[in-house]
Amino acid sequence: MIRAAALSASMLAILATGSLAAAQIPTLDEQQSRLRSANSESQAAQGRAKALEQAAAGERDQAAQARAQE
C-alpha cells in the first residue's frame, strides 16, 4: 500500500514537472513573433548604420575639399 502510494506520488510529480516544462517552452507563434521582431530591429539598426556611414563619408568629402582649397 505504501509502495503504491509512493509510486503514485512519484508519477504525479513527474507529470507535474513535465507540464511545467511544457508550459515554459515557447510556442511556434511566439518564436516566429520574436524572430520577426528581432528581424525588424536588425533592419532598423542596419538602416541607422548606413545613414551614419553616409554622413561620415559626406564629412570626409567636405574635409577633403576644405583642405584642397587651402
Secondary structure, DSSP 4 states (H G I P E B T S, - for coil): -HHHHHHHHHHHHHHHHHHHHHHHSPPHHHHHHHHHHHHHHHHHHHHHHHHHHHHHHHHHHHHHHHHHH-
